[in-house]
Amino acid sequence: MTVRAVEPFHVVFVCTGNICRSPMADVVLRSSADSAGLGARVASTSAGTGDWHVGERADQRTLDALERRGYDGTKHRARQFTQADFARNDLVVALDRSHERILRGWAHSEADEDKIALLMSFDSSARTLDVPDPYYAGPGMFDEVLGMIESASRALYRQIEPAIRPSDSHR
């Protein structure tokens, strides 16, 4: 009997410059999958709508906030979202409604549009659909934003987890 390879579920998180919010969401989702032993079944990444920070590490305040909560964001390098991201990913997650509008404008098909979701829409306890941009704020705001992202990313993971969990017949 051969065990067939299962293609991972691909997710891309999108914010403005890809140095604050979307790297946080990527790291948190991967951590959830890794903790459940399903890291190989989730392929996540992040991107920005703009190209200002392409190639840069995450903002130091992002890295510090992640580290304070036990995450490692040091491997991140910023990149800009491209049309190919629609084809490569099963889900395109916007961090706020401005990103969602931009992504919908870039979508070339109904299939592309159907992949777009707001991160906070996965969190039933969320009081807003937008994750605020902490870039012009202090470290406390980065911690607050990370808390929002953790809650919503974990809710997203709980939603996709049944689909990525291997069935008993394939173990």
N, C-alpha and C positions, 0 to 999 in steps of 0.2 A: 504494500500500500504506500502510495506517495502522498506526502503532505504538500498541498499546493501553496505557493507563496501568496500572501495576502498583501495587496497594495495598501500602503498606509493612507489614512484620511489626511488630506492636505488642507491646512488653514494658513491664511496670511492676515496679519493684523495691520491696519493702516491708520497712521496719524499724519501730522503735518510734515515734520522733518525727520521722523524715524530715529529720534534720540531720547525721547522721554516715555510717552505712553505706550506706543506699540511694542517697543522692546520689552517693557514690563509685562504686557499681556502674553507675549511669546514665551518668555521665561516661566511665567506662572502656569500656563497651559502645559508646557513640556514637563514641568515639575509634577503636576497632577497625574499626567500619563505615566511618568517614570515611577512615581510612588505606587501606582496601581499595577506595576509590572507590565504596562502596555505602551511603553515609550516607543517601541519599534512600530507601533500601529498608528502613531500620530506624527505627522511631519508638519511642523509649524515654523513660520518665519514672520518677518515684519518688513514693512516698507513705509515710505513717506509719499505724500502727494507732491511734495516739492523736492528739489535737488540740492538744496543749500548745504546739507551735511553729508552727502554721499562719501562713503569711505571712512567716516569718522566713527569713533567709539560712541557709546551712549553717553549722554550728559553725566558728569561726575555725580551730580545729585541723584540721578536715576540709579547709578551703580551703588551709591551709598545707601539709598532706601532699600534696594534689593538685598544688599548685604546684611542690613539690620534685621531683615526677615528671613535670612538663611538662604537666599538665592544667589546665583552667580550670573551676572550679566556681562562679564568681561569679554566674552567671545563675540559679542555683537559688533557689527559694522553696518552703518546706515547705508540704505540704498533707496532708490526711487521706484515706486510701483510702475510696472509696465503692462502693456496689453497682454503680454505672454502670461502674466500672473493669473488672469482669468482662466486660461486654459490649464495651467499647472495646479490650480487649487480647487478644492471642493467647496470651500467657504471663504468669503472675503469679508473680514470683520472690520467695520469702521469704528473709530473711537468716539466720534461725535457726528452730529448731523451735517456739518459742513463737509466732512470727509465722505459721508454717504452721498451727498449731492454730487460731489466731484466724481466719485466712482460710478454713479449712475450715468453721468454725462460721458464717461469714458467707455461704458459698456457698449459693445457692438451688437449684442443680441439679447433676446429675452432670457436665454440660458445664462448669460453673463450677469444680467440684472438679478436673476433668481438666486445667485450665489451671495449677494450682498446682504449683510445684516449689521445692525448696531450692537456692539458688545453689551451695552447695558440692557438691551431687550431680553437677554437671557436671565437676568436677575429680577425675579418677581418682587423683591423687596426694594429695588432701586427707586429713588425719588426723582431721578432725571434720566434722560436718554443720552446725555452728553457727559463724557469724562472730561473735566476741565483741564486745560493746558497749564501745567505747573511751571513752564519755562521761565516766566517772569516773576515767580514767587520764590519763597524761601524753602528750606529743606522740609519744614512741616507740611507744606502743601504736597510735596512729593510723597511723603508717607501717607497722607490722606488719599491721594490719587491711587497709590498702590493698593490701599485697602479696598477701594471701589473696584479696581481691576481684579483683585484676588476673588472677591465675591462673585463678580460676573463671569470670570474665566472658569472658576470652579463650577458654576451653574452650567456654563457651556459644556465643560467636560462631562458633567453628569448627563447631559442630553446626548452627546455623541458616544459615550462609553458603551451602551448596549450594542451599538452597531459595530464597534471595533473589537469588542471582546470575542475571543475565539470560541466557537461552539465546542461542546464536549467531543463531538465526532471528529474534530480536526486537531485535537491536542496530541 
